[in-house]
Amino acid sequence: MNAMNSSDPAAESALGSGTPHSAAIDSTGKATVDGPQAMSRDALDNRLATLATILSSLLIAVPVAASRIAEGILDQTNPDGLKDLSNGLAYLGPILGWSYGALGLLLVVLIAVMVALYRRARTLRALKLPLIVVALQLVFGALALTFGALAQ
């Protein structure tokens, strides 16, 4: 059945609207319209999966970067007027606060993206790669902390 010979008003309006849409007749005889605003379900799932994988790979990098940035800013400005900034415990509280805050924000966003991905895909298979990356980040992070403590 051709879309031009169809008596379906949706197909006729899509074809005659003058907008850059393509109309086709699916197996049920209904007109389907693809346009710039119609993103395929697979494309959105792929974007969510990519975002979840990227966010899960930042599980260690974001808190470390936040703590180093906070340490650099506090060492340069020295808001409390400390005399010995070479001490490792100088500004420990604010540095840990920024680090844990960045980790918490990252985890909230990561969990929201994973929930959205699961709700769209309706299978845990979509979460396989992001969860593997999170598990690897946790294992290697624990190993790094353990070996770092043993080296001192």
C-alpha positions as CSV (number, residue, x, y, z in Angstrom):
1,M,0.0,0.0,0.0
2,N,1.4,3.4,-1.0
3,A,1.3,6.4,1.4
4,M,0.1,8.6,-1.5
5,N,-2.9,6.4,-2.2
6,S,-3.8,6.0,1.5
7,S,-7.0,7.3,2.9
8,D,-5.4,7.7,6.3
9,P,-5.6,11.4,7.2
10,A,-2.4,11.2,9.3
11,A,-0.4,10.1,6.2
12,E,-2.0,12.8,4.1
13,S,-1.3,15.6,6.6
14,A,2.3,14.4,7.0
15,L,2.9,14.4,3.3
16,G,1.1,17.6,2.6
17,S,2.4,19.7,5.4
18,G,5.5,20.9,3.6
19,T,7.8,20.0,6.5
20,P,10.8,17.7,6.2
21,H,9.0,14.6,7.5
22,S,8.9,11.2,5.9
23,A,5.7,9.2,6.2
24,A,5.3,5.5,5.8
25,I,2.6,2.9,6.3
26,D,3.5,0.3,8.8
27,S,2.3,-3.3,8.9
28,T,-0.9,-2.4,10.6
29,G,-1.9,0.1,7.9
30,K,-1.3,3.2,10.1
31,A,0.8,6.1,9.0
32,T,4.1,6.6,10.9
33,V,5.8,10.0,10.8
34,D,9.5,10.5,11.3
35,G,10.8,14.0,11.8
36,P,13.4,16.0,13.6
37,Q,11.4,15.8,16.8
38,A,10.8,12.1,16.6
39,M,13.9,10.5,18.2
40,S,14.0,6.7,18.0
41,R,13.8,4.8,21.2
42,D,17.0,3.0,20.4
43,A,18.9,6.3,19.9
44,L,17.7,7.6,23.3
45,D,18.6,4.3,25.0
46,N,22.1,4.4,23.4
47,R,22.6,8.0,24.7
48,L,21.5,7.0,28.2
49,A,23.8,3.9,28.1
50,T,26.7,6.0,26.9
51,L,26.0,8.7,29.6
52,A,25.8,6.0,32.3
53,T,29.0,4.4,31.2
54,I,30.9,7.7,31.2
55,L,29.5,8.7,34.6
56,S,30.4,5.4,36.1
57,S,34.0,5.7,34.8
58,L,34.3,9.0,36.6
59,L,33.7,7.4,40.0
60,I,37.2,7.9,41.2
61,A,38.4,10.8,39.1
62,V,35.7,13.3,40.1
63,P,36.3,13.1,43.9
64,V,40.1,13.1,43.5
65,A,39.9,16.1,41.1
66,A,37.5,17.9,43.5
67,S,39.8,17.4,46.4
68,R,42.9,18.5,44.5
69,I,41.1,21.7,43.3
70,A,39.9,22.4,46.8
71,E,43.4,21.8,48.2
72,G,44.9,24.1,45.6
73,I,42.4,26.9,46.3
74,L,42.7,26.6,50.0
75,D,46.5,26.5,49.9
76,Q,46.6,29.6,47.7
77,T,44.1,31.7,49.6
78,N,44.9,30.4,53.2
79,P,41.6,31.7,54.6
80,D,42.4,30.6,58.2
81,G,45.9,32.1,58.1
82,L,47.6,28.8,58.9
83,K,51.4,29.1,59.2
84,D,52.3,25.6,58.1
85,L,50.5,24.5,55.0
86,S,52.9,21.6,54.4
87,N,51.1,19.6,57.1
88,G,49.0,17.0,55.4
89,L,46.0,17.7,57.7
90,A,45.8,21.4,56.9
91,Y,42.2,22.1,55.6
92,L,41.4,18.4,55.8
93,G,37.7,19.0,56.6
94,P,36.9,21.3,53.7
95,I,38.9,19.1,51.3
96,L,37.0,16.0,52.4
97,G,33.7,17.9,52.3
98,W,34.3,19.0,48.6
99,S,35.5,15.5,47.7
100,Y,32.5,13.7,49.3
101,G,30.1,16.3,48.0
102,A,31.4,15.8,44.4
103,L,31.1,12.0,44.9
104,G,27.6,12.3,46.2
105,L,26.5,14.5,43.4
106,L,28.0,12.1,40.8
107,L,26.3,9.2,42.4
108,V,22.9,10.9,42.5
109,V,23.2,11.7,38.7
110,L,24.5,8.2,37.9
111,I,21.7,6.5,39.7
112,A,19.1,8.8,38.1
113,V,20.5,8.0,34.6
114,M,20.7,4.2,35.4
115,V,17.1,4.3,36.6
116,A,16.0,6.1,33.5
117,L,17.9,3.7,31.3
118,Y,16.3,0.7,33.1
119,R,12.8,2.1,32.8
120,R,13.2,2.7,29.1
121,A,14.9,-0.6,28.3
122,R,13.0,-2.8,30.8
123,T,16.0,-5.1,31.2
124,L,19.0,-5.2,33.4
125,R,21.1,-6.1,30.3
126,A,21.1,-2.4,29.4
127,L,22.9,-1.7,32.7
128,K,25.5,-4.4,32.3
129,L,28.5,-2.2,31.1
130,P,27.9,0.7,33.5
131,L,27.6,-1.7,36.4
132,I,30.8,-3.5,35.4
133,V,32.6,-0.2,35.2
134,V,31.4,0.8,38.6
135,A,32.5,-2.6,40.1
136,L,35.9,-2.3,38.5
137,Q,36.3,1.3,39.8
138,L,35.4,0.1,43.3
139,V,37.9,-2.8,43.2
140,F,40.7,-0.8,41.8
141,G,40.0,2.1,44.2
142,A,40.1,-0.3,47.2
143,L,43.3,-1.8,45.9
144,A,44.9,1.6,45.4
145,L,43.9,2.7,49.0
146,T,45.2,-0.6,50.4
147,F,48.6,-0.5,48.6
148,G,48.9,3.2,49.3
149,A,48.5,2.5,53.0
150,L,51.0,-0.4,52.9
151,A,53.6,1.7,51.2
152,Q,53.7,4.3,54.0
